[in-house]
Amino acid sequence: MPRRARQVCLGVAGFVVLLVVWEGYKAFGQATDDKLGPFGLPARTDDLSMPHLWTIAERFGDADVRGTGRLVGAVVLDAMWFTFRVALVGFAIGLVIGLGLAVLMDRFRIAERSLLPYVIISQTVPLVALAPLVVGWGGQLEVFGREWEPWMSVAVIAAYLAFFPVAVGALRGLQSTPAASDELMASYAASYGQTLRTLKFPAAVPYLVPALKLAAAAAVVGAIVAEISTGTRGGIGRLIIEYARQGTSDPAKVFTAMIGAAALGLVVAGLVSLFETFAMRNRPPGEVG
């Protein structure tokens, strides 16, 4: 079986197992009153905390009660599309910044020693604390004569999470070239730009592919968290909050937005996998990535 087909089959099998585990855990909890001997189960299995899967599926076909006159499924899809576009912008910005930092740190060792610690430390700042600052700073900016819009703050926060894996992965890849290859390029009097294009970037691809997967997932997570933290409307993050307010009366509806967020992550991961298929098509299967 081809490698890609095997991955798809394993993914489908994992999804089926997840569904079975969900309903099996719920059935076990209801049969034992959420107890395992003298101990309580980690999560409650009543319908308010853990609805049946078919109940969640039915909610996608219900009318949205917020006065939109649309089905919940359509509202979730629109929110996914909004967040996808914002996350894509953040991913693109993070990619450019990450690659730029990687090239700079590879070219100048002093830049690596001075910048890399701060690149690592940057990821320790909580997004909840960062989001209000980005919104405040953005309110004083204009982009090509255009006022700063709320979605731009979300994109910046998504880029903030996305640039780190790209910078680290690309740097490791750029520095993975054998010393003999570097010396050969130097003997041809090749410039750093020529060496970068013909030697270092091709060598970095196996390291860059997994970094892009992490960056894409981080961009989606950053966009969703930023939407929640900044109150930006239109995205899946805000929809999760709005549906959570109805959780006491309709808990299954909350899971529709959560499923939408998970599906968005799968879509982004699938797009990166397409790039992996193209970039790694002529490489041995045992390489990194």
N, C-alpha and C positions, 0 to 999 in steps of 0.2 A: 504494500500500500504506500503511495507517495506520502512524503513527510507532512505536507500541508493537509491532505485528507485525513491523515491520522490525528493531527492536532484538532481538526474540526470534530472528529468522532469523539475524541477524549473530552472536548469541551461540552458537547451535547450530553455525554454520559455523566460528566460532573454535574451538569444542571439537573438531570433527572435524579441523581443521588441527593442533591440538595433538596429537591421537592419531597422525596421520600423521607428524608431525615426530618424535615419540617413537620409533616403530617404525623410521622411516627412519634416524634417527641411530644406533639400535642396530644395524641391519643394516649401515650404512656402517662403524661401528666394528669390528664383528666381521669384516668383509671385509678391513679394512686393518690389523688388529691394533692398533686404537686409535691409529693414526698418520695424520697428514696431511702427507705428505712427510717432512721431517726433524723435524717437530714432533709432539708428542703431543696427542690430543684433550683438551678441558677436563675431560670426565667419562668414566670407564671405562664400558664397555658390556657387561661380563660379567653373567651372570645374578644374581650376588650383589649387584652394585651397581645394576643396571638391569633388573629382571625384565620379561618380556613382559607386555603389558597383559592378555592373556587369563589369564595366571597369577595376576595380581593379582585379576581378577574371580572366579576360582575360589575364592580364599581367603575371600570373603564367605560362601560356602556350607559352609566347613569348620567343624568343631567347635572351640570355644575350648578350648585346652589348659590353661587355668588352673583347671580343675575346676568351671566354672560349669555345664557340661552344655548350653550354648547355642551357637548358631551365631555366628561372628565378625560377620556382618552385623547380627544382633540386638544384640550387645554394642556395636558402633559406634553404632547408632541410639540406644541408651540413653545412651551417653556424650554424643552430640550433643545430646540432649534436656536433659541435666543442664547442660551448658555454655550452651546456648541460654537457659535460664531465668536462670542467674546473669548472663550477659551482658546480658539484658534488664533485670534489676534495675540493673546498673551503668549501662546506657544511660539508664534513666529518671533515676537520680540525677545523672548527668552532664548530662542535658538541663536539669533544674531548676537546677543550679548554674550551667551555662553561660548560660542565659537570664537568671538573676538577676544575674550579673556584667555581662552585656551591657546590661541595663536600667540598672543602677547606673552604669556607665561612660558611658552615653549621657546620663543625667540630670545627672550631675555631672562636669564636665571634669576637676576635680582628682582624682576617682576614676580616670578613664581614665589620666591621667598617672602616677598612683602605683601602680595595680594592673596595667596592661597589661604592663609589663616583667616583672613577676613571673609573670604568667600564661604568658608566652612562655618564661621561664627554667624554669618547672616541668616543661616537656616534655623538658628535657635530663637529668633524673635517671633513671638506668638502672632499669628495673623489677626487675632481679635484686637490686639494692641496696635498693630500696624494699620489696619483698615481705616480707622478714623483719621489718622495722620494723612494717609494718601488722599482721602476725600477732602480734607481741609486744604492741603497743598494744591490739589487739582482745581479747587474752586477759585484759585487766584491765577490760573494759567489759561492760555489760549493756544490752540493747535492750528497753525496755518490760518489764523484769523477766525477760527471757530471756537466757540465757548466750550469749556470742558464739560463733558456729559458724564452722568453717573456710570455708564457702562465702561468708560475709559478707566475709571478707578478700579473696576473689577478686572479689566484686562491687565493693568499694571501689577496687581496683586497676583494674578495668574502667572505673569512673566517672572515675578519674584521667586516663585516656587520652581518654575520650569528651567531657569537658567543654570541652576546649580548642578543637576546631573549632567547636563550638556557640557558644562565647563570642565568638570572632573573627568568625565568619560572621554571627551575629545583630547584633553591634555594627556591622559594616559595613552591614548592611541597615537598621538603625535610623537610621543617619546618612546614608542615601541619599536621604531625602526632600528635595525642592527647597526652597530657602529661602522661596519664595513661598508654598508650602503651609504651612510652619511659621508664617509671618506671618499667613496667613489664619486658622489655628486660634487664634493669639494674639488676633486682632481679635475673635473670638467669645468671648473670655475663657474658652476651654477649659482645663481643668486638664491637667496632664501625663498623668494616667491616661486622660483622654478622648482626648487626642492620641495616646497610645500605642495605644489600642484601635482607634481609627477611622482613623488615618493611618500610624503608624510600623510597627505589626505587619504590616498588609497589604503595605506597601512592602518589608518585610524578607523576605517569603516566598520570592522568587526567590533570595535569598542564603542563606536558611536551609536550603532543600532540599539543595543540594550539601553543606552543612555537616553535615546529618543523615546523609548517606551516609557521609561520612568518620567521623563519630562512631560510627555503627553498626559499621563495619568495625573501628575502633579498640577498641570494647568487646569484640568477639569476640577480637581479637588479645590484648588485655589479659587477658581471662579465661583463654585458653589458656596464655599465658606465666605467669600467676599460678598456675595449677594445677600447672605444671611446677616453678615456683620454690618453692611452699609445700608441695608434695606432697599436695595435696588430691585425694582419691580420688573417682571417679565420673564425672569429666569427660573430654573428648576429649584434653586436654593430658596428663593422667596416663596415659591409654591409649596415647598415642604413646610415652611413656617405657617402659611395660611391654612393648609390642610391639617396641621398639627393642632390648630386651635379648635378644630372640629373633632379632635381625637376622642373626646369623652363620649360623644354621641355616635360617631362613625369612624372607629379606629381603622377599618379596612381602607378608607380613603387615603389615609396618611401613607400607606404602603404603595399606593399608585405612584405618588411622586418619588418615593424612594426607589421604586423599580425603574422609573424614568431616569433617575440619576445613575443607577447602576448600568442601565442600557446605554446611556451616553458614554460612560467609561469604556464599555465594550466596543462601541462604534469607533471611538478614537484609537483604541488599541488595534482594531482591525485595519484602520488606515495606515498606522505605522507598520503593521505587518506587511501591507502591500509594498511599502518602501523597502522593507527588509528583503522581500522576494526579489525585487529589482536589483538592489544593491549587492546581494550576496549570491546572485545566480551563477556566477563563474568562480565561486570560491569553494574550497574543500568543505564538506559538511562539519568537520570537527573544529572549525575556527570559532573564536569567541562570537557570541551573538545568537 
